[in-house]
Amino acid sequence: MPTPPPTSTQNRRSAIKARIKAKSPDKIINYRFRLLLVCLVLLGSQVGLAVRLAYLQVAAAPFLKAQARKQQLAPLSARTYRYPIADRQGNILAKDEPVFGYLLIPSSFQTIRSDRSILGTDCKSAC
């Protein structure tokens, strides 16, 4: 049964104190037990993760390596060619051709020395 709201702060404080005194000590939660329970759950989860990690590293390693190689070295599907696109007069506007692009990064190559001894001959006329 709800109590009516107190009208003044003094009445509110006395009502709160009365509610605190009315609680029996066996209903108060044992915080040490709760802390111990949380610590045990966290410790158990860490042990479980460590056991799973050991299983994956030791027992399942050969299977997982083979599966990774199989996924990485999967054969590419055959390339499907599309028909060329032509206008009404039969002129080909677009056609599907394999195109290869190359990307050269200058910083990945050694710098070319301007030493003439690289060529093996004196290149005064060619240089």
DRENVOKOL-842012 format. One record per residue: residue in three letters; x negated, y negated, z of N, C-alpha, C in turn. Coordinates in steps of 0.2 Angstrom, whole numbers, padded with zeros to 4 digits. Example, Ala and Ser with C-alpha at 12.3 -4.5 7.8 and 13.67 -1.06 7.14 Angstrom:
// residues 2
+------+-------+-------+-------+-------+-------+-------+-------+-------+-------+
| rest |  n.c1 |  n.c2 |  n.c3 | ca.c1 | ca.c2 | ca.c3 |  c.c1 |  c.c2 |  c.c3 |
+------+-------+-------+-------+-------+-------+-------+-------+-------+-------+
|  Ala | -0066 |  0028 |  0039 | -0062 |  0022 |  0039 | -0066 |  0016 |  0039 |
|  Ser | -0064 |  0011 |  0035 | -0068 |  0005 |  0036 | -0064 |  0000 |  0039 |
+------+-------+-------+-------+-------+-------+-------+-------+-------+-------+
// end
This chain:
// residues 127
+------+-------+-------+-------+-------+-------+-------+-------+-------+-------+
| rest |  n.c1 |  n.c2 |  n.c3 | ca.c1 | ca.c2 | ca.c3 |  c.c1 |  c.c2 |  c.c3 |
+------+-------+-------+-------+-------+-------+-------+-------+-------+-------+
|  Met | -0004 |  0006 |  0000 |  0000 |  0000 |  0000 | -0004 | -0006 |  0000 |
|  Pro | -0004 | -0010 | -0005 | -0008 | -0016 | -0006 | -0006 | -0021 |  0000 |
|  Thr | -0012 | -0025 |  0002 | -0011 | -0030 |  0007 | -0010 | -0036 |  0003 |
|  Pro | -0006 | -0041 |  0006 | -0005 | -0047 |  0003 | -0011 | -0051 |  0003 |
|  Pro | -0012 | -0056 | -0002 | -0018 | -0059 | -0002 | -0019 | -0064 |  0004 |
|  Pro | -0024 | -0065 |  0007 | -0025 | -0070 |  0013 | -0025 | -0077 |  0010 |
|  Thr | -0023 | -0081 |  0015 | -0022 | -0088 |  0012 | -0028 | -0092 |  0013 |
|  Ser | -0032 | -0091 |  0018 | -0038 | -0095 |  0019 | -0044 | -0090 |  0019 |
|  Thr | -0050 | -0093 |  0019 | -0057 | -0089 |  0019 | -0058 | -0085 |  0025 |
|  Gln | -0056 | -0088 |  0031 | -0057 | -0085 |  0037 | -0052 | -0078 |  0037 |
|  Asn | -0046 | -0079 |  0035 | -0042 | -0073 |  0035 | -0045 | -0068 |  0030 |
|  Arg | -0047 | -0070 |  0024 | -0050 | -0065 |  0019 | -0056 | -0062 |  0022 |
|  Arg | -0061 | -0065 |  0025 | -0066 | -0062 |  0028 | -0064 | -0057 |  0034 |
|  Ser | -0060 | -0059 |  0038 | -0057 | -0054 |  0043 | -0054 | -0048 |  0040 |
|  Ala | -0051 | -0049 |  0034 | -0048 | -0043 |  0031 | -0053 | -0038 |  0028 |
|  Ile | -0058 | -0041 |  0025 | -0064 | -0037 |  0022 | -0067 | -0033 |  0028 |
|  Lys | -0068 | -0037 |  0033 | -0072 | -0033 |  0039 | -0067 | -0028 |  0041 |
|  Ala | -0061 | -0029 |  0042 | -0056 | -0023 |  0044 | -0056 | -0017 |  0039 |
|  Arg | -0057 | -0019 |  0033 | -0057 | -0013 |  0028 | -0063 | -0009 |  0029 |
|  Ile | -0069 | -0013 |  0030 | -0075 | -0009 |  0030 | -0075 | -0005 |  0037 |
|  Lys | -0073 | -0008 |  0042 | -0072 | -0004 |  0048 | -0068 |  0002 |  0048 |
|  Ala | -0063 |  0002 |  0044 | -0058 |  0007 |  0043 | -0060 |  0013 |  0039 |
|  Lys | -0065 |  0012 |  0035 | -0068 |  0018 |  0032 | -0072 |  0023 |  0037 |
|  Ser | -0071 |  0029 |  0036 | -0074 |  0034 |  0040 | -0081 |  0035 |  0037 |
|  Pro | -0086 |  0037 |  0041 | -0093 |  0038 |  0039 | -0093 |  0044 |  0034 |
|  Asp | -0089 |  0049 |  0035 | -0090 |  0054 |  0030 | -0088 |  0052 |  0023 |
|  Lys | -0084 |  0047 |  0022 | -0083 |  0045 |  0015 | -0088 |  0040 |  0012 |
|  Ile | -0093 |  0038 |  0016 | -0098 |  0034 |  0013 | -0103 |  0039 |  0010 |
|  Ile | -0105 |  0037 |  0004 | -0109 |  0041 | -0001 | -0116 |  0041 |  0002 |
|  Asn | -0119 |  0047 |  0002 | -0126 |  0048 |  0004 | -0130 |  0046 | -0002 |
|  Tyr | -0133 |  0041 | -0001 | -0137 |  0038 | -0007 | -0144 |  0042 | -0008 |
|  Arg | -0146 |  0045 | -0003 | -0153 |  0049 | -0004 | -0151 |  0055 | -0008 |
|  Phe | -0145 |  0058 | -0006 | -0143 |  0064 | -0010 | -0142 |  0062 | -0017 |
|  Arg | -0139 |  0057 | -0019 | -0138 |  0054 | -0026 | -0145 |  0053 | -0029 |
|  Leu | -0149 |  0050 | -0026 | -0156 |  0048 | -0029 | -0160 |  0055 | -0030 |
|  Leu | -0159 |  0060 | -0025 | -0163 |  0066 | -0027 | -0159 |  0070 | -0032 |
|  Leu | -0153 |  0069 | -0033 | -0149 |  0073 | -0039 | -0151 |  0070 | -0045 |
|  Val | -0152 |  0063 | -0046 | -0154 |  0060 | -0052 | -0161 |  0061 | -0054 |
|  Cys | -0165 |  0061 | -0049 | -0172 |  0063 | -0050 | -0173 |  0070 | -0052 |
|  Leu | -0169 |  0075 | -0049 | -0169 |  0082 | -0052 | -0167 |  0083 | -0059 |
|  Val | -0162 |  0079 | -0061 | -0159 |  0079 | -0068 | -0164 |  0077 | -0072 |
|  Leu | -0168 |  0071 | -0071 | -0173 |  0068 | -0075 | -0179 |  0073 | -0076 |
|  Leu | -0181 |  0076 | -0070 | -0186 |  0080 | -0070 | -0185 |  0087 | -0074 |
|  Gly | -0179 |  0089 | -0073 | -0176 |  0095 | -0077 | -0176 |  0094 | -0085 |
|  Ser | -0174 |  0088 | -0087 | -0174 |  0086 | -0094 | -0181 |  0085 | -0096 |
|  Gln | -0186 |  0083 | -0093 | -0193 |  0082 | -0095 | -0196 |  0089 | -0096 |
|  Val | -0194 |  0094 | -0091 | -0197 |  0100 | -0092 | -0194 |  0104 | -0098 |
|  Gly | -0187 |  0103 | -0099 | -0184 |  0106 | -0105 | -0187 |  0103 | -0111 |
|  Leu | -0189 |  0097 | -0112 | -0192 |  0094 | -0118 | -0199 |  0096 | -0118 |
|  Ala | -0203 |  0097 | -0113 | -0209 |  0100 | -0113 | -0209 |  0107 | -0116 |
|  Val | -0204 |  0111 | -0114 | -0204 |  0118 | -0116 | -0202 |  0118 | -0123 |
|  Arg | -0197 |  0114 | -0125 | -0195 |  0114 | -0132 | -0201 |  0112 | -0137 |
|  Leu | -0205 |  0107 | -0135 | -0211 |  0105 | -0138 | -0216 |  0110 | -0139 |
|  Ala | -0217 |  0114 | -0133 | -0222 |  0119 | -0134 | -0220 |  0125 | -0138 |
|  Tyr | -0213 |  0126 | -0138 | -0210 |  0131 | -0143 | -0211 |  0129 | -0150 |
|  Leu | -0210 |  0123 | -0152 | -0211 |  0120 | -0159 | -0218 |  0120 | -0161 |
|  Gln | -0223 |  0119 | -0156 | -0230 |  0118 | -0158 | -0233 |  0125 | -0159 |
|  Val | -0231 |  0130 | -0155 | -0234 |  0137 | -0155 | -0230 |  0142 | -0158 |
|  Ala | -0224 |  0143 | -0157 | -0220 |  0149 | -0159 | -0217 |  0147 | -0166 |
|  Ala | -0214 |  0141 | -0167 | -0211 |  0140 | -0174 | -0216 |  0136 | -0179 |
|  Ala | -0222 |  0135 | -0177 | -0226 |  0131 | -0182 | -0227 |  0135 | -0188 |
|  Pro | -0228 |  0141 | -0189 | -0229 |  0144 | -0196 | -0223 |  0143 | -0200 |
|  Phe | -0217 |  0144 | -0197 | -0211 |  0144 | -0201 | -0210 |  0137 | -0203 |
|  Leu | -0211 |  0132 | -0199 | -0210 |  0125 | -0200 | -0215 |  0122 | -0206 |
|  Lys | -0221 |  0125 | -0205 | -0226 |  0123 | -0210 | -0224 |  0125 | -0217 |
|  Ala | -0222 |  0132 | -0217 | -0220 |  0134 | -0224 | -0214 |  0131 | -0227 |
|  Gln | -0209 |  0129 | -0222 | -0203 |  0125 | -0224 | -0205 |  0118 | -0227 |
|  Ala | -0210 |  0115 | -0224 | -0212 |  0108 | -0226 | -0215 |  0109 | -0233 |
|  Arg | -0219 |  0114 | -0234 | -0223 |  0115 | -0240 | -0218 |  0116 | -0246 |
|  Lys | -0213 |  0120 | -0244 | -0208 |  0122 | -0249 | -0204 |  0115 | -0251 |
|  Gln | -0202 |  0111 | -0246 | -0199 |  0105 | -0247 | -0203 |  0100 | -0251 |
|  Gln | -0209 |  0100 | -0250 | -0213 |  0095 | -0253 | -0215 |  0097 | -0260 |
|  Leu | -0216 |  0103 | -0261 | -0218 |  0106 | -0268 | -0212 |  0108 | -0272 |
|  Ala | -0206 |  0106 | -0270 | -0200 |  0108 | -0274 | -0201 |  0106 | -0281 |
|  Pro | -0199 |  0110 | -0286 | -0200 |  0108 | -0293 | -0195 |  0103 | -0295 |
|  Leu | -0197 |  0099 | -0299 | -0192 |  0093 | -0301 | -0187 |  0096 | -0306 |
|  Ser | -0181 |  0094 | -0306 | -0176 |  0096 | -0311 | -0178 |  0093 | -0318 |
|  Ala | -0176 |  0097 | -0323 | -0177 |  0095 | -0330 | -0174 |  0089 | -0331 |
|  Arg | -0178 |  0085 | -0335 | -0175 |  0078 | -0337 | -0170 |  0078 | -0342 |
|  Thr | -0164 |  0075 | -0340 | -0159 |  0075 | -0345 | -0159 |  0069 | -0350 |
|  Tyr | -0159 |  0070 | -0356 | -0160 |  0065 | -0361 | -0153 |  0062 | -0363 |
|  Arg | -0152 |  0056 | -0364 | -0146 |  0053 | -0366 | -0146 |  0051 | -0373 |
|  Tyr | -0140 |  0051 | -0376 | -0140 |  0049 | -0383 | -0141 |  0042 | -0384 |
|  Pro | -0144 |  0040 | -0390 | -0146 |  0033 | -0391 | -0139 |  0029 | -0392 |
|  Ile | -0140 |  0022 | -0390 | -0134 |  0018 | -0391 | -0135 |  0014 | -0397 |
|  Ala | -0130 |  0014 | -0401 | -0130 |  0011 | -0408 | -0124 |  0007 | -0409 |
|  Asp | -0125 |  0002 | -0413 | -0119 | -0003 | -0415 | -0115 |  0000 | -0420 |
|  Arg | -0110 | -0004 | -0423 | -0106 | -0001 | -0428 | -0109 |  0000 | -0435 |
|  Gln | -0115 | -0003 | -0436 | -0118 | -0002 | -0442 | -0123 |  0004 | -0442 |
|  Gly | -0124 |  0007 | -0436 | -0129 |  0012 | -0435 | -0135 |  0010 | -0433 |
|  Asn | -0136 |  0004 | -0431 | -0143 |  0001 | -0429 | -0144 |  0003 | -0422 |
|  Ile | -0149 |  0006 | -0420 | -0150 |  0009 | -0413 | -0152 |  0003 | -0409 |
|  Leu | -0148 |  0002 | -0404 | -0149 | -0004 | -0399 | -0153 | -0002 | -0393 |
|  Ala | -0152 |  0004 | -0391 | -0156 |  0007 | -0385 | -0157 |  0014 | -0385 |
|  Lys | -0163 |  0017 | -0384 | -0163 |  0024 | -0383 | -0167 |  0026 | -0377 |
|  Asp | -0166 |  0032 | -0375 | -0169 |  0035 | -0369 | -0176 |  0038 | -0371 |
|  Glu | -0181 |  0035 | -0369 | -0188 |  0038 | -0370 | -0192 |  0038 | -0363 |
|  Pro | -0196 |  0043 | -0362 | -0200 |  0043 | -0356 | -0205 |  0038 | -0356 |
|  Val | -0205 |  0034 | -0351 | -0210 |  0028 | -0350 | -0214 |  0029 | -0344 |
|  Phe | -0221 |  0029 | -0344 | -0225 |  0029 | -0339 | -0228 |  0022 | -0337 |
|  Gly | -0227 |  0021 | -0331 | -0230 |  0014 | -0329 | -0237 |  0015 | -0325 |
|  Tyr | -0241 |  0011 | -0325 | -0248 |  0012 | -0322 | -0249 |  0006 | -0317 |
|  Leu | -0251 |  0007 | -0311 | -0252 |  0001 | -0307 | -0259 |  0001 | -0305 |
|  Leu | -0263 | -0004 | -0307 | -0270 | -0004 | -0305 | -0271 | -0010 | -0300 |
|  Ile | -0274 | -0008 | -0295 | -0275 | -0013 | -0289 | -0283 | -0014 | -0289 |
|  Pro | -0285 | -0020 | -0291 | -0292 | -0022 | -0292 | -0296 | -0020 | -0285 |
|  Ser | -0293 | -0021 | -0280 | -0297 | -0021 | -0273 | -0299 | -0013 | -0272 |
|  Ser | -0296 | -0009 | -0275 | -0297 | -0002 | -0274 | -0303 |  0001 | -0278 |
|  Phe | -0305 | -0003 | -0283 | -0311 | -0001 | -0287 | -0317 | -0005 | -0285 |
|  Gln | -0323 | -0002 | -0286 | -0329 | -0005 | -0285 | -0330 | -0011 | -0289 |
|  Thr | -0333 | -0016 | -0286 | -0335 | -0022 | -0290 | -0340 | -0020 | -0296 |
|  Ile | -0339 | -0023 | -0302 | -0343 | -0022 | -0307 | -0349 | -0027 | -0306 |
|  Arg | -0355 | -0024 | -0306 | -0361 | -0028 | -0305 | -0363 | -0031 | -0312 |
|  Ser | -0366 | -0036 | -0312 | -0368 | -0040 | -0318 | -0375 | -0038 | -0320 |
|  Asp | -0378 | -0032 | -0317 | -0384 | -0030 | -0318 | -0385 | -0027 | -0325 |
|  Arg | -0389 | -0029 | -0329 | -0390 | -0026 | -0336 | -0393 | -0019 | -0336 |
|  Ser | -0396 | -0017 | -0331 | -0399 | -0010 | -0331 | -0393 | -0005 | -0330 |
|  Ile | -0387 | -0007 | -0329 | -0382 | -0002 | -0329 | -0381 |  0001 | -0336 |
|  Leu | -0381 | -0003 | -0341 | -0380 | -0001 | -0348 | -0386 |  0004 | -0350 |
|  Gly | -0392 |  0003 | -0347 | -0398 |  0006 | -0350 | -0402 |  0003 | -0355 |
|  Thr | -0399 | -0002 | -0358 | -0403 | -0006 | -0363 | -0402 | -0013 | -0362 |
|  Asp | -0406 | -0017 | -0365 | -0406 | -0024 | -0364 | -0400 | -0026 | -0369 |
|  Cys | -0395 | -0030 | -0367 | -0389 | -0032 | -0371 | -0389 | -0039 | -0372 |
|  Lys | -0395 | -0042 | -0373 | -0395 | -0049 | -0375 | -0391 | -0051 | -0381 |
|  Ser | -0391 | -0047 | -0386 | -0387 | -0049 | -0392 | -0380 | -0048 | -0391 |
|  Ala | -0378 | -0042 | -0387 | -0371 | -0041 | -0386 | -0368 | -0045 | -0380 |
|  Cys | -0372 | -0047 | -0375 | -0369 | -0051 | -0370 | -0368 | -0058 | -0372 |
+------+-------+-------+-------+-------+-------+-------+-------+-------+-------+
// end
